[in-house]
Amino acid sequence: MANEINSAEQQIVDCYHSLVRVLSEQRGDLAPFEERNALKAVAALWQVVNGLDLDPGHLYHVGA
């Protein structure tokens, strides 16, 4: 990693990965409104992770 990230940034990165994991593994357990809002949250968090140069990949693999 080129830059060290602080504790707050790490928590955001962890949230991003947690939501991606839920959407990848447990999407069927979510109500439609939960799924859609989780996708919106992932898209917003993706911006932070990308801004930290952590290569979050593409949002297409989680359906965003």
N, C-alpha and C positions, 0 to 999 in steps of 0.2 A: 504494500500500500504506500503510495507516494506521500500522503499527508496523514498525520494522526488525527483521529476524530475524538471529540470530547464525549463525556458521559451522556449529555442530552442528545447529541447526534447518534450515538450508539443505540439509545433507546428508540429513536425513530427508525433506524435501520432494522432493529429487532421487530418493531411493529410491522414494518413492511414485509419482512420475511414470514412473520406469523400469519398475516392476512393472505399472503400468496399461498402458504401451505394449506390454510383452511379452504381457500377457493379451489385449490388443486385436488385436495383429498376428500373434502367433505361438502362440496357444493350442493349435493342432493339433500342435505340435511337443513338447508337454509330456505326460508320463505322467499318468494320473489323480491320483496322489498329489501330484505336483508342482503340478498345476493347483489342486487343493483347498487345499494349503498356501500357495500364492502368493495365492489369494483371501483366506485368513485374514490373511496379512501385510498385504495391501492394506487390509483392514477396520481392522486395528490402526493402520496408518500414517494412514489417513483421519482417525482421531480427533485425531491430532497436527496434521495440516494444517488441519482444521476449527477446532481450538483456536487456531491462529495467525490465524484469520480470512482464510484464503487462498481461500475458496470452492472446495473440491475437487469440487463437484458431487455427483451421486448415485452410489452404488455399483452401482446396477442396470445401468448401461451396461457394466460389466465382469463382470456375472454374479454379484456377491456378494449 
